[in-house]
């Protein structure tokens, strides 16, 4: 188990089902630890196996994991939901915390650029650092890193399963128009 996962060791997990496949949520007593997106088309058994590999202590469910999984399933079904859950921030740097706080406030159906996020965290030259924080986000959709795009609306990457195609799918789900070239229109 890697150091970041050791610090945020998950003890609880829930699985959710979507038309794309199953996803999962892991939490501990401090809050949510990691979200597994359904883009890989995984089955319930596969998601539980993956969670078991990374979080061997995650055996049972809690009201938090059940509610997070239920809201994620509703989100992937096209419903607009709020993700106002406690998050275990112990493994994040202060910079990541500030970035994730700003990103978590980007409204459903809206986007911001890496540069805009950098200015909001008072680090106007840190657009690349913002990108690294997004790439390391263990809670996609809960902390909606898919809503962060390049300055010209470009898709500069997405660390979740399916990469940029998944990011575009999430943006379209939220009603954000994309051009033929896949940029925010």
NUTI-904630 format. One record per residue (C-alpha): residue number from 1; residue in three letters; chain; x, y, z. Coordinates in steps of 0.2 Angstrom, whole numbers, plus 5000, padded with zeros to 4 digits. Layout:
BEGIN
<NUM Ala A <X Y Z>> ...
***
This chain:
BEGIN
<1 Unk A <5000 5000 5000>> <2 Unk A <5007 5017 4996>> <3 Unk A <5011 5031 5009>> <4 Unk A <4996 5042 5004>> <5 Unk A <4984 5027 5005>> <6 Unk A <4991 5022 5022>> <7 Unk A <4988 5039 5029>> <8 Unk A <4970 5039 5023>> <9 Unk A <4967 5021 5026>> <10 Unk A <4949 5017 5022>> <11 Unk A <4939 5006 5034>> <12 Unk A <4922 5007 5025>> <13 Unk A <4916 5005 5007>> <14 Unk A <4901 5006 4997>> <15 Unk A <4898 5002 4978>> <16 Unk A <4886 5011 4966>> <17 Unk A <4879 5005 4950>> <18 Unk A <4877 5016 4934>> <19 Unk A <4873 5012 4916>> <20 Unk A <4892 5014 4913>> <21 Unk A <4897 5000 4926>> <22 Unk A <4900 5000 4945>> <23 Unk A <4910 5013 4955>> <24 Unk A <4915 5014 4973>> <25 Unk A <4917 5025 4988>> <26 Unk A <4930 5022 5002>> <27 Unk A <4929 5032 5019>> <28 Unk A <4936 5031 5036>> <29 Unk A <4931 5040 5052>> <30 Unk A <4937 5057 5046>> <31 Unk A <4927 5056 5030>> <32 Unk A <4928 5051 5012>> <33 Unk A <4945 5044 5006>> <34 Unk A <4943 5039 4988>> <35 Unk A <4931 5037 4974>> <36 Unk A <4932 5024 4960>> <37 Unk A <4923 5030 4944>> <38 Unk A <4912 5018 4934>> <39 Unk A <4920 5022 4917>> <40 Unk A <4930 5006 4916>> <41 Unk A <4914 4997 4915>> <42 Unk A <4918 4987 4930>> <43 Unk A <4906 4975 4939>> <44 Unk A <4902 4975 4957>> <45 Unk A <4914 4961 4960>> <46 Unk A <4928 4969 4951>> <47 Unk A <4926 4986 4961>> <48 Unk A <4926 4977 4977>> <49 Unk A <4941 4967 4972>> <50 Unk A <4950 4984 4968>> <51 Unk A <4945 4992 4984>> <52 Unk A <4951 4976 4993>> <53 Unk A <4968 4977 4985>> <54 Unk A <4970 4996 4990>> <55 Unk A <4961 4996 5006>> <56 Unk A <4961 4979 5014>> <57 Unk A <4953 4986 5030>> <58 Unk A <4938 4992 5020>> <59 Unk A <4925 4979 5024>> <60 Unk A <4908 4986 5029>> <61 Unk A <4897 5001 5025>> <62 Unk A <4893 5016 5035>> <63 Unk A <4879 5029 5032>> <64 Unk A <4892 5041 5024>> <65 Unk A <4898 5028 5011>> <66 Unk A <4880 5023 5008>> <67 Unk A <4874 5041 5005>> <68 Unk A <4889 5045 4995>> <69 Unk A <4887 5030 4984>> <70 Unk A <4868 5034 4982>> <71 Unk A <4872 5052 4977>> <72 Unk A <4885 5047 4964>> <73 Unk A <4873 5034 4956>> <74 Unk A <4860 5048 4955>> <75 Unk A <4873 5060 4948>> <76 Unk A <4878 5047 4934>> <77 Unk A <4859 5045 4930>> <78 Unk A <4859 5064 4926>> <79 Unk A <4852 5071 4942>> <80 Unk A <4859 5087 4949>> <81 Unk A <4865 5083 4967>> <82 Unk A <4876 5091 4980>> <83 Unk A <4892 5083 4987>> <84 Unk A <4893 5091 5004>> <85 Unk A <4902 5076 5013>> <86 Unk A <4916 5076 5026>> <87 Unk A <4933 5073 5017>> <88 Unk A <4949 5066 5026>> <89 Unk A <4961 5079 5021>> <90 Unk A <4975 5073 5032>> <91 Unk A <4985 5067 5017>> <92 Unk A <4983 5083 5007>> <93 Unk A <4996 5097 5007>> <94 Unk A <4990 5114 5012>> <95 Unk A <4991 5119 4993>> <96 Unk A <4980 5104 4988>> <97 Unk A <4968 5109 5002>> <98 Unk A <4966 5126 4995>> <99 Unk A <4965 5120 4977>> <100 Unk A <4952 5107 4982>> <101 Unk A <4942 5120 4992>> <102 Unk A <4941 5131 4977>> <103 Unk A <4937 5117 4964>> <104 Unk A <4923 5110 4976>> <105 Unk A <4914 5127 4974>> <106 Unk A <4914 5127 4955>> <107 Unk A <4895 5125 4952>> <108 Unk A <4887 5111 4942>> <109 Unk A <4887 5115 4924>> <110 Unk A <4902 5127 4925>> <111 Unk A <4920 5127 4922>> <112 Unk A <4936 5137 4927>> <113 Unk A <4953 5137 4920>> <114 Unk A <4969 5131 4929>> <115 Unk A <4974 5149 4928>> <116 Unk A <4958 5155 4936>> <117 Unk A <4960 5142 4950>> <118 Unk A <4978 5148 4953>> <119 Unk A <4973 5166 4955>> <120 Unk A <4959 5161 4967>> <121 Unk A <4972 5152 4978>> <122 Unk A <4983 5167 4977>> <123 Unk A <4997 5158 4967>> <124 Unk A <4994 5166 4950>> <125 Unk A <5010 5157 4942>> <126 Unk A <5004 5140 4949>> <127 Unk A <4993 5134 4934>> <128 Unk A <5004 5118 4933>> <129 Unk A <5004 5115 4951>> <130 Unk A <4985 5116 4950>> <131 Unk A <4986 5103 4936>> <132 Unk A <4996 5092 4947>> <133 Unk A <4984 5094 4961>> <134 Unk A <4970 5089 4949>> <135 Unk A <4979 5074 4943>> <136 Unk A <4981 5068 4962>> <137 Unk A <4963 5071 4966>> <138 Unk A <4957 5055 4975>> <139 Unk A <4939 5061 4975>> <140 Unk A <4934 5064 4957>> <141 Unk A <4916 5071 4955>> <142 Unk A <4915 5075 4974>> <143 Unk A <4929 5087 4971>> <144 Unk A <4924 5090 4953>> <145 Unk A <4941 5091 4944>> <146 Unk A <4933 5088 4927>> <147 Unk A <4926 5106 4928>> <148 Unk A <4944 5113 4927>> <149 Unk A <4950 5115 4909>> <150 Unk A <4964 5124 4899>> <151 Unk A <4963 5143 4896>> <152 Unk A <4955 5141 4879>> <153 Unk A <4943 5128 4885>> <154 Unk A <4954 5114 4880>> <155 Unk A <4954 5097 4888>> <156 Unk A <4972 5096 4895>> <157 Unk A <4970 5079 4903>> <158 Unk A <4960 5069 4915>> <159 Unk A <4967 5056 4927>> <160 Unk A <4952 5045 4929>> <161 Unk A <4948 5030 4919>> <162 Unk A <4945 5034 4901>> <163 Unk A <4955 5050 4902>> <164 Unk A <4949 5066 4892>> <165 Unk A <4934 5056 4885>> <166 Unk A <4927 5053 4902>> <167 Unk A <4930 5071 4907>> <168 Unk A <4920 5077 4891>> <169 Unk A <4906 5064 4896>> <170 Unk A <4905 5072 4913>> <171 Unk A <4904 5090 4906>> <172 Unk A <4891 5085 4893>> <173 Unk A <4881 5076 4907>> <174 Unk A <4881 5093 4916>> <175 Unk A <4875 5102 4901>> <176 Unk A <4891 5110 4895>> <177 Unk A <4893 5112 4877>> <178 Unk A <4908 5106 4868>> <179 Unk A <4914 5110 4851>> <180 Unk A <4918 5098 4837>> <181 Unk A <4936 5098 4843>> <182 Unk A <4931 5094 4861>> <183 Unk A <4934 5111 4869>> <184 Unk A <4921 5120 4880>> <185 Unk A <4911 5130 4868>> 
***
